[in-house]
Amino acid sequence: MGCDQEDDASPRPAASSGPRVLKAEAILPKKSKLQEKATSTGSFIAEDQVEISSEVSGYLQSIYFNEGDYKRKGEQLAKINDSELQARKKKLQIDLEYAQQEIQRANKLLEIQAISAEEGDRLANQAKVIQAEIDVLDAQIAKTLILAPFSGRIGVQLKSEGAYLSPGVGIAELHRLNPIKLEFFVPEKLAGTVKQGDEIQFTIPSSSDTFTTKIYLISPSMDENNRSLRMRSRINNNQGQFMPGGYADVFYDIQTEEGSLLIPAEAIIPVLDGQKVMKVERGKVKSQKVEVGMRTATNVQILGGITENDTILVTGILTATDGAPVEATLTEVKSL
């Protein structure tokens, strides 16, 4: 009955033996310029902001804008009633015309010495006084026409036509929004690390982009309320994405070290007495304690324990053990 069965005694392939080879990515530590950054909260403020008002008293006769309008420098914004001033000017113009006629008659009489030279001078002086009074009225009339002091956008309208205005009473807000200023504060202990002309970066909640600008103002004195130093930068706002009162996260450099040895932060393994990395030696994994320094968003400064010639694992480090065989693929370390 067993003649038709195959012989089961033939040898089978032996199971693979030996430790499994770890496949992982590795880097060569890179010496680079390391900049430690600090953060602050910033606020946008208008390049120029003013409350449009009149220099003279009177009724607000006309308004030449709507809320939100863009007005160029010198454009008309409002007009104060000037009918009384115009009436006084008209009277003075009549007086001036009569005075000039008297001067013409006096000049003819002077030719025949019918009047004294003093009388001719008196009439000429009288005409000059009237002209001066007209000039004063012209200046007062000019003040009843309110012009935009700079190019900008109208904000909230504060008064309507027909309102009686006194000097200094606001009619509307005018904002210059391009460029726009970003203001932030640096703590007293870090004040000496930031200088005028330094480049800073910032982000805003409404965008995923990171923007760059330069500091143009460092306040000469500390703010008494928070013991911090006021900084300002100026930003192009052609797209209108920055608004006065808006919030920004500001990042600025506070320390720079040349020739720092950097490795990615994910290569560091915390241990009880410090930190270590997993490096590759002759195709095998070896743990190595390291001394770390400054940290950035992506990298860690290494002060001791490894050199530029060591190959450091950046993936598979949680499963790597000392002496395990490894097949490492080199990748680039990114520096800020």
Secondary structure as UniProt FT lines:
FT   TURN            3..4
FT   TURN            8..9
FT   STRAND          22..27
FT   STRAND          30..53
FT   STRAND          58..63
FT   TURN            67..68
FT   STRAND          70..71
FT   TURN            73..74
FT   STRAND          76..80
FT   HELIX           83..111
FT   TURN            112..113
FT   HELIX           117..143
FT   STRAND          145..147
FT   STRAND          152..157
FT   TURN            161..162
FT   STRAND          164..165
FT   TURN            167..168
FT   STRAND          170..187
FT   HELIX           188..193
FT   TURN            196..197
FT   STRAND          199..203
FT   TURN            205..206
FT   STRAND          211..223
FT   TURN            224..227
FT   STRAND          228..235
FT   TURN            238..239
FT   TURN            244..245
FT   STRAND          247..264
FT   HELIX           265..267
FT   STRAND          269..271
FT   TURN            272..273
FT   STRAND          274..281
FT   TURN            282..283
FT   STRAND          284..295
FT   STRAND          299..304
FT   TURN            308..309
FT   STRAND          311..313
FT   TURN            317..319
FT   TURN            322..323
FT   STRAND          325..330
//
